[in-house]
């Protein structure tokens, strides 16, 4: 659904998915890899405070993302080819 002129830049920034590199290392975009790195760093500190806190944060985040997805994502009338 990304416009044809922006597809390359969008896939480079968020990652295209489905690409395996260097003996199983997952290839992703700049934004995806940055958020993964920051999440790994933060998760150590969060787990150190309370072992159940990561699961509570994950549950809350999934609920919020699900609600936002239902409220904001709309199927386009005509897909751009």
Wavefront OBJ file of the C-alpha trace (Angstrom):
o trace
v 0.000 0.000 0.000
v 3.064 2.273 0.047
v 3.137 4.570 -3.000
v 5.528 3.319 -5.686
v 7.838 6.357 -5.465
v 8.393 5.885 -1.708
v 8.689 2.084 -1.463
v 12.484 1.862 -1.470
v 12.929 4.497 1.233
v 10.175 3.066 3.413
v 11.514 -0.488 3.197
v 15.062 0.705 3.924
v 13.951 2.595 7.021
v 11.581 0.058 8.626
v 12.859 -3.134 7.014
v 11.313 -5.359 4.396
v 11.219 -8.531 6.431
v 11.889 -11.998 5.187
v 15.577 -11.433 4.471
v 18.151 -13.638 6.202
v 21.756 -12.494 6.123
v 25.072 -13.868 7.377
v 24.171 -17.343 8.619
v 20.807 -16.535 10.131
v 21.193 -12.900 11.235
v 17.884 -11.158 10.606
v 18.119 -8.218 8.220
v 15.957 -5.242 9.169
v 15.821 -1.522 8.509
v 17.464 1.314 10.392
v 14.435 2.141 12.543
v 13.748 -1.498 13.357
v 17.322 -2.215 14.407
v 17.549 0.995 16.460
v 14.378 0.243 18.401
v 15.506 -3.356 18.961
v 18.806 -2.151 20.406
v 17.154 0.409 22.684
v 14.562 -2.152 23.758
v 17.237 -4.675 24.675
v 19.076 -2.070 26.720
v 15.935 -0.899 28.530
v 14.699 -4.442 29.158
v 17.699 -5.257 31.325
v 17.006 -2.301 33.594
v 13.264 -3.000 33.706
v 13.800 -6.671 34.553
v 16.277 -5.657 37.267
v 13.597 -3.608 39.011
v 10.853 -6.247 38.932
v 10.740 -9.560 37.053
v 7.029 -9.248 36.222
v 7.252 -5.659 34.958
v 8.283 -6.560 31.352
v 5.163 -8.724 30.986
v 2.914 -5.978 32.319
v 4.457 -3.432 29.961
v 4.135 -5.851 27.024
v 0.478 -6.555 27.807
v -0.344 -2.859 28.096
v 1.536 -1.975 24.922
v -0.186 -4.726 22.924
v -3.574 -3.558 24.148
v -2.843 0.063 23.188
v -1.419 -0.928 19.783
v -4.399 -3.177 19.067
v -6.843 -0.396 19.920
v -4.913 2.097 17.754
v -4.796 -0.380 14.882
v -8.552 -0.928 15.004
v -9.258 2.802 15.292
v -6.786 4.220 12.755
v -5.976 1.675 10.029
v -8.317 1.751 7.061
v -8.166 -0.303 3.900
v -7.675 1.949 0.850
v -10.377 1.999 -1.778
v -7.911 1.334 -4.598
v -4.447 -0.192 -4.113
v -1.639 1.533 -5.986
v 0.241 -0.864 -8.247
l 1 2 3 4 5 6 7 8 9 10 11 12 13 14 15 16 17 18 19 20 21 22 23 24 25 26 27 28 29 30 31 32 33 34 35 36 37 38 39 40 41 42 43 44 45 46 47 48 49 50 51 52 53 54 55 56 57 58 59 60 61 62 63 64 65 66 67 68 69 70 71 72 73 74 75 76 77 78 79 80 81
